[in-house]
Amino acid sequence: MMNLEEFIENKINTYAQDIIDKGDKYDQLSLGEISFYMSLRSVLKGTATKQDIGLMDAVNDTLQALEIIETDETFYKK
């Protein structure tokens, strides 16, 4: 099983390659994906900006509201 850090790095690399290989059609989609995974990586490494933390809080709050995770859980710490 791949750990979260490896998963994130693979995702960033995949979407960066999509920008190179697939051109304009995938630029915005790939940028959104890369932005999320870069923020998540920064949070995990302890180098997050306030924007990174806010994004992860929003995702976490949404998962809690949908009852995918418990109210006292954090999705990236599971």
ABEGO torsion letter per residue (X at the ends): XBBAAAAAAAAAAAAAAAAAAAEAAAAAAAAAAAAAAAAAAAAAAGABBAAAAAAAAAAAAAAAAAGABBAABBAAAX
